[in-house]
């Protein structure tokens, strides 16, 4: 069975099959189904204005040109600011149709494309649309972007000032991708949060990204968790943190930085007084002590800080240091458990049946 990155079929082959079936060349076989799908979508949506109908027609023609079945939520997009195609299996051909439609639809601001099988070909097609879009958020996680796709996305983001938040997690990017990410960090973009977790960044990538982080002037949140930043690469990345004066939230948990990397992070905190949240869970044995020692030497201009550490790393020395740091950093908040999202549940009032009517005497 071929994967989603191996399913593309050439236009010439499709036209030959259409000619053999007696269809005009260039007309997709399922065009009638597309029209029927549009009619049903418009009917179920109730009264649809001319503007919404035009956008649906554009989407329909785009999907028809690439011989793919249009997703109902895509056809019904209209002027909604959010488009969620997560896990829909769009594939490279679907990405080309999506790119064509996004170019003509400036309404989409939030674009969720997690795990839709973009691969390198689909990502290249979509990157061109992103470079001209007015979207402020895009999630491209778990899409097997590859080196070519990552290069196209990074190049598009460097010329898209509207984009504020990007997620590239879980793509398993190759070593050469670090250079493209470094160029993205150095470019004057509008990016604020950037998610680079689970992308297999290693020692050499730390050497490349560290200097770029030092020069970055836009990011406020960076997620580098679940990578392989360790040894000299981790130290180079930590030195970039020391020079950065804009980053507020940093997650470098589950990287195996080791004592040398943790020590450099602690040294960076002595001069970096703008970081407000640092996640160092699953650090080395002496991680808590070196980090808190760095906080003790922090100038009093730091207002508060959230520090996430593994429960197993706490010891008597750490508790003593944490108590002493309260003098210079009274707003320090220590957390040793994983983040939890609390959901408030509204309970229905208990049903109490009415008492039976008294029997007539």
Secondary structure, DSSP 8 states (H G I E B T S, - for coil): ---GGG----HHHHHHHHHHTT--TT--TTHHHHHHHHHHHHHHT-S--HHHHHHHHHHHHHHHHTT----HHHHT-TT-SEEE-TT---HHHHHHHHHHHHHT-TT--EEE-TTS--HHHHHHHHHHHHHH---SEEE--SS--HHHHHHHHHHHHHT-TT--EEE-TT----TTHHHHHHHHHHS-----EEE-TTS---HHHHHHHHHHHHH--S-SEEE--SS---HHHHHHHHHHHHH-SS--EEE--SS--HHHHHHHHHHHTTT-----EEE-TT--TTHHHHHHHHHHTS-TT--EEEEE--GGG--HHHHHHHHHHTTT-TEEEEE-S------------------------
